[in-house]
Amino acid sequence: MITDLTQLQAIALVKGILQRDNAIKTVEHETKGIIVSDRGDRQLDGAIVTLDALSEVVAAVRNQVYVVIGRGIRRSTYIIKALALVV
């Protein structure tokens, strides 16, 4: 039984990261990457959307792990917005 992610001999990506603190914790647990995503749950009025969280998460883990966008890309212009947010 795996009790710690460091025992896993595979590439581990953690999905559903929207906050800086959680992004830092994933780096501390030696994951290979983060999927910035709202996980597709039913949204509430005050929920954070993927593109809003992207720049904060990338700034927190810059060059330590891979960062992937999990949801929210509906048009090619969203890709340009995402790239602009992390530069």
Gaussian input, Z-matrix of N, CA and C with variables (Angstrom, degrees):
# hf/3-21g

backbone

0 1
 N
 C     1     B1
 C     2     B2     1     A1
 N     3     B3     2     A2     1     D1
 C     4     B4     3     A3     2     D2
 C     5     B5     4     A4     3     D3
 N     6     B6     5     A5     4     D4
 C     7     B7     6     A6     5     D5
 C     8     B8     7     A7     6     D6
 N     9     B9     8     A8     7     D7
 C    10    B10     9     A9     8     D8
 C    11    B11    10    A10     9     D9
 N    12    B12    11    A11    10    D10
 C    13    B13    12    A12    11    D11
 C    14    B14    13    A13    12    D12
 N    15    B15    14    A14    13    D13
 C    16    B16    15    A15    14    D14
 C    17    B17    16    A16    15    D15
 N    18    B18    17    A17    16    D16
 C    19    B19    18    A18    17    D17
 C    20    B20    19    A19    18    D18
 N    21    B21    20    A20    19    D19
 C    22    B22    21    A21    20    D20
 C    23    B23    22    A22    21    D21
 N    24    B24    23    A23    22    D22
 C    25    B25    24    A24    23    D23
 C    26    B26    25    A25    24    D24
 N    27    B27    26    A26    25    D25
 C    28    B28    27    A27    26    D26
 C    29    B29    28    A28    27    D27
 N    30    B30    29    A29    28    D28
 C    31    B31    30    A30    29    D29
 C    32    B32    31    A31    30    D30
 N    33    B33    32    A32    31    D31
 C    34    B34    33    A33    32    D32
 C    35    B35    34    A34    33    D33
 N    36    B36    35    A35    34    D34
 C    37    B37    36    A36    35    D35
 C    38    B38    37    A37    36    D36
 N    39    B39    38    A38    37    D37
 C    40    B40    39    A39    38    D38
 C    41    B41    40    A40    39    D39
 N    42    B42    41    A41    40    D40
 C    43    B43    42    A42    41    D41
 C    44    B44    43    A43    42    D42
 N    45    B45    44    A44    43    D43
 C    46    B46    45    A45    44    D44
 C    47    B47    46    A46    45    D45
 N    48    B48    47    A47    46    D46
 C    49    B49    48    A48    47    D47
 C    50    B50    49    A49    48    D48
 N    51    B51    50    A50    49    D49
 C    52    B52    51    A51    50    D50
 C    53    B53    52    A52    51    D51
 N    54    B54    53    A53    52    D52
 C    55    B55    54    A54    53    D53
 C    56    B56    55    A55    54    D54
 N    57    B57    56    A56    55    D55
 C    58    B58    57    A57    56    D56
 C    59    B59    58    A58    57    D57
 N    60    B60    59    A59    58    D58
 C    61    B61    60    A60    59    D59
 C    62    B62    61    A61    60    D60
 N    63    B63    62    A62    61    D61
 C    64    B64    63    A63    62    D62
 C    65    B65    64    A64    63    D63
 N    66    B66    65    A65    64    D64
 C    67    B67    66    A66    65    D65
 C    68    B68    67    A67    66    D66
 N    69    B69    68    A68    67    D67
 C    70    B70    69    A69    68    D68
 C    71    B71    70    A70    69    D69
 N    72    B72    71    A71    70    D70
 C    73    B73    72    A72    71    D71
 C    74    B74    73    A73    72    D72
 N    75    B75    74    A74    73    D73
 C    76    B76    75    A75    74    D74
 C    77    B77    76    A76    75    D75
 N    78    B78    77    A77    76    D76
 C    79    B79    78    A78    77    D77
 C    80    B80    79    A79    78    D78
 N    81    B81    80    A80    79    D79
 C    82    B82    81    A81    80    D80
 C    83    B83    82    A82    81    D81
 N    84    B84    83    A83    82    D82
 C    85    B85    84    A84    83    D83
 C    86    B86    85    A85    84    D84
 N    87    B87    86    A86    85    D85
 C    88    B88    87    A87    86    D86
 C    89    B89    88    A88    87    D87
 N    90    B90    89    A89    88    D88
 C    91    B91    90    A90    89    D89
 C    92    B92    91    A91    90    D90
 N    93    B93    92    A92    91    D91
 C    94    B94    93    A93    92    D92
 C    95    B95    94    A94    93    D93
 N    96    B96    95    A95    94    D94
 C    97    B97    96    A96    95    D95
 C    98    B98    97    A97    96    D96
 N    99    B99    98    A98    97    D97
 C   100   B100    99    A99    98    D98
 C   101   B101   100   A100    99    D99
 N   102   B102   101   A101   100   D100
 C   103   B103   102   A102   101   D101
 C   104   B104   103   A103   102   D102
 N   105   B105   104   A104   103   D103
 C   106   B106   105   A105   104   D104
 C   107   B107   106   A106   105   D105
 N   108   B108   107   A107   106   D106
 C   109   B109   108   A108   107   D107
 C   110   B110   109   A109   108   D108
 N   111   B111   110   A110   109   D109
 C   112   B112   111   A111   110   D110
 C   113   B113   112   A112   111   D111
 N   114   B114   113   A113   112   D112
 C   115   B115   114   A114   113   D113
 C   116   B116   115   A115   114   D114
 N   117   B117   116   A116   115   D115
 C   118   B118   117   A117   116   D116
 C   119   B119   118   A118   117   D117
 N   120   B120   119   A119   118   D118
 C   121   B121   120   A120   119   D119
 C   122   B122   121   A121   120   D120
 N   123   B123   122   A122   121   D121
 C   124   B124   123   A123   122   D122
 C   125   B125   124   A124   123   D123
 N   126   B126   125   A125   124   D124
 C   127   B127   126   A126   125   D125
 C   128   B128   127   A127   126   D126
 N   129   B129   128   A128   127   D127
 C   130   B130   129   A129   128   D128
 C   131   B131   130   A130   129   D129
 N   132   B132   131   A131   130   D130
 C   133   B133   132   A132   131   D131
 C   134   B134   133   A133   132   D132
 N   135   B135   134   A134   133   D133
 C   136   B136   135   A135   134   D134
 C   137   B137   136   A136   135   D135
 N   138   B138   137   A137   136   D136
 C   139   B139   138   A138   137   D137
 C   140   B140   139   A139   138   D138
 N   141   B141   140   A140   139   D139
 C   142   B142   141   A141   140   D140
 C   143   B143   142   A142   141   D141
 N   144   B144   143   A143   142   D142
 C   145   B145   144   A144   143   D143
 C   146   B146   145   A145   144   D144
 N   147   B147   146   A146   145   D145
 C   148   B148   147   A147   146   D146
 C   149   B149   148   A148   147   D147
 N   150   B150   149   A149   148   D148
 C   151   B151   150   A150   149   D149
 C   152   B152   151   A151   150   D150
 N   153   B153   152   A152   151   D151
 C   154   B154   153   A153   152   D152
 C   155   B155   154   A154   153   D153
 N   156   B156   155   A155   154   D154
 C   157   B157   156   A156   155   D155
 C   158   B158   157   A157   156   D156
 N   159   B159   158   A158   157   D157
 C   160   B160   159   A159   158   D158
 C   161   B161   160   A160   159   D159
 N   162   B162   161   A161   160   D160
 C   163   B163   162   A162   161   D161
 C   164   B164   163   A163   162   D162
 N   165   B165   164   A164   163   D163
 C   166   B166   165   A165   164   D164
 C   167   B167   166   A166   165   D165
 N   168   B168   167   A167   166   D166
 C   169   B169   168   A168   167   D167
 C   170   B170   169   A169   168   D168
 N   171   B171   170   A170   169   D169
 C   172   B172   171   A171   170   D170
 C   173   B173   172   A172   171   D171
 N   174   B174   173   A173   172   D172
 C   175   B175   174   A174   173   D173
 C   176   B176   175   A175   174   D174
 N   177   B177   176   A176   175   D175
 C   178   B178   177   A177   176   D176
 C   179   B179   178   A178   177   D177
 N   180   B180   179   A179   178   D178
 C   181   B181   180   A180   179   D179
 C   182   B182   181   A181   180   D180
 N   183   B183   182   A182   181   D181
 C   184   B184   183   A183   182   D182
 C   185   B185   184   A184   183   D183
 N   186   B186   185   A185   184   D184
 C   187   B187   186   A186   185   D185
 C   188   B188   187   A187   186   D186
 N   189   B189   188   A188   187   D187
 C   190   B190   189   A189   188   D188
 C   191   B191   190   A190   189   D189
 N   192   B192   191   A191   190   D190
 C   193   B193   192   A192   191   D191
 C   194   B194   193   A193   192   D192
 N   195   B195   194   A194   193   D193
 C   196   B196   195   A195   194   D194
 C   197   B197   196   A196   195   D195
 N   198   B198   197   A197   196   D196
 C   199   B199   198   A198   197   D197
 C   200   B200   199   A199   198   D198
 N   201   B201   200   A200   199   D199
 C   202   B202   201   A201   200   D200
 C   203   B203   202   A202   201   D201
 N   204   B204   203   A203   202   D202
 C   205   B205   204   A204   203   D203
 C   206   B206   205   A205   204   D204
 N   207   B207   206   A206   205   D205
 C   208   B208   207   A207   206   D206
 C   209   B209   208   A208   207   D207
 N   210   B210   209   A209   208   D208
 C   211   B211   210   A210   209   D209
 C   212   B212   211   A211   210   D210
 N   213   B213   212   A212   211   D211
 C   214   B214   213   A213   212   D212
 C   215   B215   214   A214   213   D213
 N   216   B216   215   A215   214   D214
 C   217   B217   216   A216   215   D215
 C   218   B218   217   A217   216   D216
 N   219   B219   218   A218   217   D217
 C   220   B220   219   A219   218   D218
 C   221   B221   220   A220   219   D219
 N   222   B222   221   A221   220   D220
 C   223   B223   222   A222   221   D221
 C   224   B224   223   A223   222   D222
 N   225   B225   224   A224   223   D223
 C   226   B226   225   A225   224   D224
 C   227   B227   226   A226   225   D225
 N   228   B228   227   A227   226   D226
 C   229   B229   228   A228   227   D227
 C   230   B230   229   A229   228   D228
 N   231   B231   230   A230   229   D229
 C   232   B232   231   A231   230   D230
 C   233   B233   232   A232   231   D231
 N   234   B234   233   A233   232   D232
 C   235   B235   234   A234   233   D233
 C   236   B236   235   A235   234   D234
 N   237   B237   236   A236   235   D235
 C   238   B238   237   A237   236   D236
 C   239   B239   238   A238   237   D237
 N   240   B240   239   A239   238   D238
 C   241   B241   240   A240   239   D239
 C   242   B242   241   A241   240   D240
 N   243   B243   242   A242   241   D241
 C   244   B244   243   A243   242   D242
 C   245   B245   244   A244   243   D243
 N   246   B246   245   A245   244   D244
 C   247   B247   246   A246   245   D245
 C   248   B248   247   A247   246   D246
 N   249   B249   248   A248   247   D247
 C   250   B250   249   A249   248   D248
 C   251   B251   250   A250   249   D249
 N   252   B252   251   A251   250   D250
 C   253   B253   252   A252   251   D251
 C   254   B254   253   A253   252   D252
 N   255   B255   254   A254   253   D253
 C   256   B256   255   A255   254   D254
 C   257   B257   256   A256   255   D255
 N   258   B258   257   A257   256   D256
 C   259   B259   258   A258   257   D257
 C   260   B260   259   A259   258   D258

   B1=1.4464
   B2=1.5299
   B3=1.3029
   B4=1.4602
   B5=1.5214
   B6=1.3182
   B7=1.4651
   B8=1.5173
   B9=1.3209
   B10=1.4567
   B11=1.5240
   B12=1.3224
   B13=1.4625
   B14=1.5207
   B15=1.3262
   B16=1.4643
   B17=1.5246
   B18=1.3337
   B19=1.4578
   B20=1.5248
   B21=1.2850
   B22=1.4590
   B23=1.5223
   B24=1.3116
   B25=1.4600
   B26=1.5299
   B27=1.2878
   B28=1.4609
   B29=1.5225
   B30=1.3049
   B31=1.4607
   B32=1.5218
   B33=1.3130
   B34=1.4649
   B35=1.5225
   B36=1.3221
   B37=1.4532
   B38=1.5207
   B39=1.3097
   B40=1.4604
   B41=1.5163
   B42=1.3257
   B43=1.4613
   B44=1.5249
   B45=1.3247
   B46=1.4547
   B47=1.5158
   B48=1.3192
   B49=1.4619
   B50=1.5267
   B51=1.3281
   B52=1.4641
   B53=1.5200
   B54=1.3286
   B55=1.4607
   B56=1.5196
   B57=1.3194
   B58=1.4620
   B59=1.5311
   B60=1.3190
   B61=1.4654
   B62=1.5264
   B63=1.3157
   B64=1.4611
   B65=1.5230
   B66=1.3193
   B67=1.4625
   B68=1.5244
   B69=1.3086
   B70=1.4672
   B71=1.5271
   B72=1.3233
   B73=1.4698
   B74=1.5251
   B75=1.3188
   B76=1.4683
   B77=1.5217
   B78=1.3220
   B79=1.4676
   B80=1.5255
   B81=1.3199
   B82=1.4667
   B83=1.5282
   B84=1.3330
   B85=1.4640
   B86=1.5265
   B87=1.3258
   B88=1.4597
   B89=1.5221
   B90=1.3054
   B91=1.4558
   B92=1.5216
   B93=1.3000
   B94=1.4652
   B95=1.5197
   B96=1.3305
   B97=1.4496
   B98=1.5088
   B99=1.3275
   B100=1.4591
   B101=1.5193
   B102=1.3145
   B103=1.4582
   B104=1.5198
   B105=1.3251
   B106=1.4647
   B107=1.5222
   B108=1.3231
   B109=1.4561
   B110=1.5154
   B111=1.3318
   B112=1.4587
   B113=1.5268
   B114=1.3142
   B115=1.4674
   B116=1.5118
   B117=1.3114
   B118=1.4480
   B119=1.5098
   B120=1.3207
   B121=1.4573
   B122=1.5184
   B123=1.2923
   B124=1.4578
   B125=1.5217
   B126=1.2997
   B127=1.4573
   B128=1.5201
   B129=1.3016
   B130=1.4534
   B131=1.5179
   B132=1.3061
   B133=1.4581
   B134=1.5207
   B135=1.3136
   B136=1.4545
   B137=1.5164
   B138=1.3293
   B139=1.4606
   B140=1.5281
   B141=1.3153
   B142=1.4575
   B143=1.5233
   B144=1.3171
   B145=1.4612
   B146=1.5228
   B147=1.3074
   B148=1.4544
   B149=1.5225
   B150=1.3197
   B151=1.4655
   B152=1.5204
   B153=1.3274
   B154=1.4659
   B155=1.5298
   B156=1.3060
   B157=1.4653
   B158=1.5239
   B159=1.3087
   B160=1.4623
   B161=1.5246
   B162=1.3130
   B163=1.4686
   B164=1.5304
   B165=1.3210
   B166=1.4699
   B167=1.5284
   B168=1.3148
   B169=1.4636
   B170=1.5288
   B171=1.3217
   B172=1.4660
   B173=1.5266
   B174=1.3138
   B175=1.4665
   B176=1.5284
   B177=1.3196
   B178=1.4636
   B179=1.5275
   B180=1.3263
   B181=1.4705
   B182=1.5244
   B183=1.2954
   B184=1.4656
   B185=1.5316
   B186=1.3410
   B187=1.4707
   B188=1.5278
   B189=1.3113
   B190=1.4660
   B191=1.5210
   B192=1.3276
   B193=1.4631
   B194=1.5273
   B195=1.3173
   B196=1.4565
   B197=1.5215
   B198=1.3286
   B199=1.4620
   B200=1.5233
   B201=1.3298
   B202=1.4564
   B203=1.5186
   B204=1.3253
   B205=1.4651
   B206=1.5219
   B207=1.3231
   B208=1.4508
   B209=1.5126
   B210=1.3055
   B211=1.4658
   B212=1.5186
   B213=1.3038
   B214=1.4530
   B215=1.5146
   B216=1.3302
   B217=1.4573
   B218=1.5247
   B219=1.3063
   B220=1.4649
   B221=1.5213
   B222=1.3190
   B223=1.4606
   B224=1.5236
   B225=1.3199
   B226=1.4671
   B227=1.5219
   B228=1.3186
   B229=1.4676
   B230=1.5290
   B231=1.3274
   B232=1.4621
   B233=1.5333
   B234=1.3292
   B235=1.4660
   B236=1.5203
   B237=1.3193
   B238=1.4638
   B239=1.5269
   B240=1.3182
   B241=1.4691
   B242=1.5263
   B243=1.3251
   B244=1.4654
   B245=1.5252
   B246=1.3158
   B247=1.4627
   B248=1.5215
   B249=1.3144
   B250=1.4675
   B251=1.5281
   B252=1.3110
   B253=1.4633
   B254=1.5259
   B255=1.3123
   B256=1.4631
   B257=1.5235
   B258=1.2996
   B259=1.4775
   B260=1.5049
   A1=109.19
   A2=116.16
   A3=121.08
   A4=108.76
   A5=116.09
   A6=120.85
   A7=112.27
   A8=115.99
   A9=120.41
   A10=107.68
   A11=117.44
   A12=120.23
   A13=112.61
   A14=118.45
   A15=120.47
   A16=111.79
   A17=118.67
   A18=122.31
   A19=111.77
   A20=117.43
   A21=122.25
   A22=109.67
   A23=117.36
   A24=121.87
   A25=110.67
   A26=116.39
   A27=121.73
   A28=108.36
   A29=114.93
   A30=119.13
   A31=107.98
   A32=116.31
   A33=120.96
   A34=109.60
   A35=115.68
   A36=122.55
   A37=107.26
   A38=116.90
   A39=121.11
   A40=108.45
   A41=116.11
   A42=121.88
   A43=110.69
   A44=115.59
   A45=120.91
   A46=113.56
   A47=117.54
   A48=121.09
   A49=109.00
   A50=116.46
   A51=121.78
   A52=112.82
   A53=117.25
   A54=120.11
   A55=110.91
   A56=114.73
   A57=123.18
   A58=112.09
   A59=117.70
   A60=121.54
   A61=111.95
   A62=116.70
   A63=120.31
   A64=111.33
   A65=116.94
   A66=120.64
   A67=110.54
   A68=116.61
   A69=120.99
   A70=110.67
   A71=117.63
   A72=120.88
   A73=111.40
   A74=117.28
   A75=119.03
   A76=111.12
   A77=117.19
   A78=120.62
   A79=109.83
   A80=116.99
   A81=121.36
   A82=112.14
   A83=117.00
   A84=121.32
   A85=112.12
   A86=116.00
   A87=123.28
   A88=114.43
   A89=117.54
   A90=119.45
   A91=108.65
   A92=116.45
   A93=120.68
   A94=112.35
   A95=116.96
   A96=118.18
   A97=113.63
   A98=113.54
   A99=122.53
   A100=108.07
   A101=115.65
   A102=120.58
   A103=106.87
   A104=115.60
   A105=120.91
   A106=106.16
   A107=115.57
   A108=119.86
   A109=110.49
   A110=114.72
   A111=119.54
   A112=110.89
   A113=117.29
   A114=126.32
   A115=113.80
   A116=118.64
   A117=121.00
   A118=115.01
   A119=116.59
   A120=119.39
   A121=110.17
   A122=115.39
   A123=120.43
   A124=108.45
   A125=115.65
   A126=120.34
   A127=112.01
   A128=114.60
   A129=121.88
   A130=108.12
   A131=117.48
   A132=120.69
   A133=113.04
   A134=118.18
   A135=121.12
   A136=114.77
   A137=118.31
   A138=121.05
   A139=111.37
   A140=115.70
   A141=122.01
   A142=108.56
   A143=117.13
   A144=120.36
   A145=109.25
   A146=115.94
   A147=122.40
   A148=113.33
   A149=118.19
   A150=120.28
   A151=112.51
   A152=117.74
   A153=120.33
   A154=111.52
   A155=117.41
   A156=121.72
   A157=113.04
   A158=117.44
   A159=121.75
   A160=114.04
   A161=118.08
   A162=119.80
   A163=111.93
   A164=117.38
   A165=121.21
   A166=111.18
   A167=116.45
   A168=121.10
   A169=110.50
   A170=116.86
   A171=120.38
   A172=110.74
   A173=117.52
   A174=120.90
   A175=111.44
   A176=117.04
   A177=121.07
   A178=112.73
   A179=117.56
   A180=120.65
   A181=113.20
   A182=116.89
   A183=121.41
   A184=112.75
   A185=114.17
   A186=124.09
   A187=114.81
   A188=118.85
   A189=120.54
   A190=111.95
   A191=117.25
   A192=122.45
   A193=109.01
   A194=115.55
   A195=120.18
   A196=109.00
   A197=116.75
   A198=121.48
   A199=107.49
   A200=115.26
   A201=122.50
   A202=108.30
   A203=116.51
   A204=120.29
   A205=107.60
   A206=116.32
   A207=120.75
   A208=115.12
   A209=117.08
   A210=120.72
   A211=108.80
   A212=115.01
   A213=119.89
   A214=115.09
   A215=118.77
   A216=120.98
   A217=107.83
   A218=116.07
   A219=121.09
   A220=112.57
   A221=116.23
   A222=121.53
   A223=108.36
   A224=115.09
   A225=118.91
   A226=111.56
   A227=117.94
   A228=120.08
   A229=111.42
   A230=117.81
   A231=120.76
   A232=110.72
   A233=116.52
   A234=120.21
   A235=109.73
   A236=116.61
   A237=121.11
   A238=110.07
   A239=117.39
   A240=120.98
   A241=111.03
   A242=116.54
   A243=120.68
   A244=110.86
   A245=117.26
   A246=120.35
   A247=111.36
   A248=116.92
   A249=120.73
   A250=111.47
   A251=117.31
   A252=121.13
   A253=112.97
   A254=117.53
   A255=119.84
   A256=114.37
   A257=117.59
   A258=120.42
   A259=109.86
   D1=133.56
   D2=179.37
   D3=-85.14
   D4=121.01
   D5=179.69
   D6=-108.27
   D7=-8.37
   D8=-177.63
   D9=-147.34
   D10=140.11
   D11=-179.38
   D12=-61.86
   D13=-22.87
   D14=179.67
   D15=-69.66
   D16=-17.77
   D17=177.22
   D18=-80.79
   D19=-17.51
   D20=-176.67
   D21=-76.13
   D22=124.71
   D23=-178.66
   D24=-96.05
   D25=50.61
   D26=179.69
   D27=-147.15
   D28=169.86
   D29=176.38
   D30=-79.19
   D31=122.30
   D32=-178.74
   D33=-109.33
   D34=124.88
   D35=172.36
   D36=-114.11
   D37=136.73
   D38=-179.81
   D39=-103.33
   D40=124.52
   D41=-176.66
   D42=-100.71
   D43=147.83
   D44=174.62
   D45=96.21
   D46=17.20
   D47=-179.42
   D48=-84.06
   D49=123.34
   D50=179.66
   D51=-129.39
   D52=-3.74
   D53=-175.98
   D54=-129.22
   D55=149.16
   D56=-177.70
   D57=-55.73
   D58=-47.41
   D59=-177.34
   D60=-60.61
   D61=-42.25
   D62=178.96
   D63=-67.81
   D64=-35.13
   D65=177.31
   D66=-63.36
   D67=-42.99
   D68=179.22
   D69=-64.23
   D70=-39.46
   D71=178.48
   D72=-62.86
   D73=-37.35
   D74=179.30
   D75=-66.13
   D76=-36.12
   D77=176.22
   D78=-65.18
   D79=-42.31
   D80=179.48
   D81=-61.70
   D82=-27.90
   D83=179.22
   D84=-91.89
   D85=13.65
   D86=172.93
   D87=60.11
   D88=36.88
   D89=172.60
   D90=-75.35
   D91=162.64
   D92=-179.39
   D93=-90.32
   D94=-18.43
   D95=-178.09
   D96=-169.64
   D97=170.48
   D98=-178.12
   D99=-127.46
   D100=137.44
   D101=172.03
   D102=-106.80
   D103=108.79
   D104=178.62
   D105=-76.60
   D106=113.72
   D107=-172.87
   D108=-160.58
   D109=147.79
   D110=174.97
   D111=-86.92
   D112=6.51
   D113=176.88
   D114=64.19
   D115=5.53
   D116=176.63
   D117=76.06
   D118=7.97
   D119=178.35
   D120=-66.31
   D121=162.53
   D122=176.27
   D123=-61.11
   D124=129.33
   D125=-174.79
   D126=-85.21
   D127=141.17
   D128=173.59
   D129=-100.48
   D130=167.33
   D131=-177.52
   D132=-58.30
   D133=-35.85
   D134=-175.58
   D135=-99.53
   D136=11.86
   D137=-176.31
   D138=-71.23
   D139=147.45
   D140=176.96
   D141=-81.26
   D142=135.46
   D143=176.31
   D144=-96.64
   D145=161.03
   D146=-172.75
   D147=-54.50
   D148=-51.31
   D149=-177.00
   D150=-64.72
   D151=-30.58
   D152=177.69
   D153=-68.54
   D154=-32.04
   D155=-177.47
   D156=-87.34
   D157=-18.07
   D158=-170.64
   D159=-57.36
   D160=-51.39
   D161=-175.14
   D162=-64.63
   D163=-36.76
   D164=179.01
   D165=-66.25
   D166=-43.00
   D167=-179.57
   D168=-66.96
   D169=-45.54
   D170=-179.79
   D171=-62.39
   D172=-41.76
   D173=178.91
   D174=-62.62
   D175=-34.33
   D176=-177.93
   D177=-72.19
   D178=-31.07
   D179=-173.69
   D180=-119.64
   D181=15.83
   D182=-172.50
   D183=-43.30
   D184=125.02
   D185=175.09
   D186=62.74
   D187=14.50
   D188=177.71
   D189=-103.31
   D190=-34.08
   D191=179.53
   D192=-142.37
   D193=164.68
   D194=173.62
   D195=-73.07
   D196=144.30
   D197=175.36
   D198=-123.95
   D199=125.23
   D200=-177.60
   D201=-123.35
   D202=145.09
   D203=174.96
   D204=-91.52
   D205=125.33
   D206=-175.57
   D207=-90.96
   D208=-29.55
   D209=-177.46
   D210=-150.27
   D211=168.04
   D212=171.56
   D213=98.89
   D214=-6.18
   D215=178.03
   D216=-91.01
   D217=105.07
   D218=-177.77
   D219=-110.08
   D220=-23.12
   D221=-179.57
   D222=-139.04
   D223=162.96
   D224=178.44
   D225=-63.43
   D226=-27.31
   D227=179.02
   D228=-66.56
   D229=-25.61
   D230=177.21
   D231=-66.80
   D232=-32.68
   D233=177.25
   D234=-64.80
   D235=-42.75
   D236=178.33
   D237=-63.11
   D238=-42.33
   D239=177.68
   D240=-61.94
   D241=-43.78
   D242=-179.61
   D243=-62.54
   D244=-43.56
   D245=178.40
   D246=-64.41
   D247=-38.88
   D248=178.98
   D249=-65.82
   D250=-32.16
   D251=-179.14
   D252=-70.25
   D253=-27.20
   D254=-174.03
   D255=-104.60
   D256=-0.55
   D257=179.77
   D258=-81.60

